[in-house]
């Protein structure tokens, strides 16, 4: 018997057919799924979401990483509210223009994984892989091997699209970034999640400082010269369908809805991703200002 997962969505969509794409994406949940077990492939649960708030998504991901023993792929097509998300060790004052962030009341979230800073909204597509180490025994449980594995998967997704590659820790078309990655690795499991810039608001880039630790290939370029939009390369639903198909080459996929995800019994879990308070941001800005004033010449 063979397991295959079919998403019967039309791939030949024009970049301007946004409303049609929206309708078809909704149908993914209700479409019949033909499943037959694929011999030798590990099982992975596939969860397709639309517009889940990013904080709720991060809480879900961390819960599945720490309390589940299954492999998971979560695809969230956009998040309704604008949020800035920083890595677990990110310093807001070094990453953000805090006065503008506070003035415009943009929420800042510290996530449980590493990686850099991203501003997300309805134009962001999120793809997350949560895996047991023994599900992919040829992938060493360290950041670079996991990143290389994911880049090979996305090479299948972008096989005939642009000039896709992994540059340092970023997914790029040519030399322009469209996907930022973050990871967390535990004793027996790991998570690799990506924020894909299907589209972005130029004005949002004004909240972000140029990072002090930037990838070499960036070459001090500003945000607008460094980033590109996925929508200039392929339709949104096309990308999601391609990702599911590529994943089906490596895993036996089982479609699941949110209400089918049961919390682990007898397991206490407290998520660590959280919004930063206004006071925290103000204090971070003051500390940075004090350090710059008293820095020896």
N, C-alpha and C positions, 0 to 999 in steps of 0.2 A: 504494500500500500504506500501511497505517496501523499505527503501533505503539501498542498499549495494554497496560497492565499491570493485571491483575485479581487482587485478593486476595479469594478467595471465603470470606470469614469473615462470620458472622452479626453484624450491627451492633446488633440489638435485644437488648442484654444488660442485665440489671438490675445495679445497682451492687453487689449482694450475690453475684453469680455469679462470684466470683473463681476458683474451681477450674475452672469451665467455660471461662473466659477463658484460663487457663493452657494448657489442652489445645488450644484453638483456635489460640493463638499458635504453639505448637510445630508445628502443621500448615502454617503459612505457608511453611515451608521446603520441604515436600514436595508442596505443591499444584502442579498443573500451571499453567504461566504461558503465557498466550496472548500472543504478541508479533508485531506487525506494525509496520513503521517508519512513524512519523508525520512527514509531510513538513514540513520547516522547523523542527522542534524539536531542540534540542541533546540529545545522548545523556548520560544520567546513570546511573552504577552505583548500585544500591540494595543495601545490606547490612543485614540484619535480625539483631540479636544479642539474646541473653538472658543477663543476669547477668555480662557481661564485667567484670572488675575495672577500676575507673576509670583507674588508671595505665596499664594495658595499652591501654585505649581511647585515651587521650591520646597514647601512643606511636604507635599505628596512625594516628591522625588527622594527627599531625605528619609522619609518613613519607609519607602520601598527599599532603599539601599540598606537600611539598618535593621529592618524587622522582617523582610521577605527573603525567601530563599529562591525565588524565581528570577528569570531574566526578563527585562522589560524594555520596551521602546515606547516613549511618550512623544507624540507630535502635537504641539499646541499651535494652532493657526492664529497667531496674534494675541495680544492682551489689550483690553479695552482702555486702560488708564496708562498715562505716561509715567514711567518710573525710571530712576537711575539705579543700577545694580552694580555694586562693587564687590570685589573678592573678599575672602575671609580675613585677609591681612591688609587690605587696602586702607590707605590713609586719606580720608576725605579732603583734607586741606591741600594735599599734594595732587589730587586728582580732579577736584571740582572747583568751579568758581562759585564759592559758597554764597556770596552776597546775592548773586543772581538766582541761585537755587532757592534760597530762603524768600527772596522777594516774590518769586513766581510760585512758591509753595509746591515745588516739585518733590515728590517723595523719594527718599534715598533708602535703599534696602541693602543690607549686608548679607550676602548669601553664604552658604555653608561650604562652598568649594573655593578653590583658588582662582587664578586667572585675573584678567583686567577688568576695566570698567566699561559698561555699555548702557546706553539709554534705549529703553524698549517702549513699544506702543503697538498699535494695530498693524503697523507695517513690518513687524518682526515675526518670523516663523521660528519656533523653538523645536529642536530635535534632541532627545535625550536617550542614551543607552545606559542601562544598568545591568551589569553582567556578573555572574559568578566567574571566578578565575578559571575554574575547570571547564567552563563552557567554551572557552577559546584557549586551549592549552598551549598553542603556539605563540600566544601573545603574552609577553612578559608583563607582570603587573606593575609597570612603571610608566610615568607620563609619556615618554617619547614613543615606546612601542605601542601604547594604546592609541596615541595620536596617529602613528603610521598606519595602524589597522583601520582606523576610521577614515583616513584619507584614501585608502584603497577602495573602501566601500563607496565613498563619494566620487571616486573616479568612474565607477559604474554609473552613478547618477548623472554625472556631467560629461558622459563619454563624448558627446557630439556638441557640447555647449561651451563656447568661449575657450580660454586656455587655462583650465583649472589646475591648481597645484596647491600643495601645502608649503607655505613659506614660514619658516620658524614655527610659530604656534597658531598661524592664521590660515584660513582658506581664502584663496585669491583667484581672481581672473586676471591673468597677466601679472601686473604688480600692484593691483588694487584690491583691497580687502573687502570681503562681503560676509565673512563668518568668523566670529570669535568663540573660542573654546575655553572650557574650564573643566576641572576634574577633581575627584576625591577618591582615594584608594584606602580600603579597609583591609582587614586581615584576609578575608575570603572573597571580597567583592570590590567592584569599582563602578564609578559613574563617570560618563563623559557626556557633557551637554554643550550644545552649540546654539548661539543666537545668530540667525541668518537675517541679514538686512535685505528683505525683499524690497522694501522702500524705507526712506527715512525723511524726516522733516529737517531741512537745513538749519532752521532756527534752533533746533534742539542741540546742535553741536556746540552752540555758544556756552552751554553749561559745563563743558568738559575742557580741562586744561590739556595741553600737550604733555603726554606722560614723560617723566624723567628717564624711565627705562623703556625706551621704545625699541621695536625690532629694527635691526640694521637696515633691512630693505626699505623701511619707511623713509629714510634719508631726510629726516626733519620736515617732511611734507605736512601741511595742515590737514585738518580732517577732510575737507572737501576734495582735496587732491589725492588723498590716501584711500578713500572709501569709494565703493561703487554700489549700484543697486541691482539686485538680482532680477528685478522686473524688466531690465533692459536686455536680459538674456533668455528668460523662459517664463511662461505663465506660472502663477502661484500653485494652482492645483496640479499642474504638470510636475512641478518639483516634488510635491508631496507623494504623488503616485509613483514617480521614479524611485523615491527613497524607499517606499514600501516594497516595490518590486526588487530592488537591489538587496534589501534586507532578507527577502524571501529566498535569495540564493544561498544564504548562509545559516538561516534559522527556519525551523518550522513555526509559523506564526499562528497565534491564537488571538482573535479579535476580542477585546474586552471593553465594557463600558465602565464609567466611573462607579456606578452603583454596584457593580460586580466585584469591585476591589474591597476585600474584607480586611479590616485591621487585624494584625496578628494578636492572637489570644495570649493573655498572661504576659504581655510585653509592655513595659512602660517606655513611652517615647515622648520626648520633648524636642520640637524642632529648634534649630539654632539660627536659621535665617530670620532676620527681623528688620523692621524699619528703624532707622536712626532718628532719635528725637531732635527737635529743633535745638535744644540746649547742647546736645553733643556736637552738632555741626558748628554752632557758635563758638564753643570751647576749642574745637579743633582749629578753627580759623585764628583765634586769639593765640593759641600755642605757636602756630606757624609764624605769626606776626612777631611774637616775642623772640623766637629763635632767630629770625632774620635781623632783628634790631641788635641783638647781643652777640651776633656771630662775629668772631675776631676777624680783622682785616688780613 
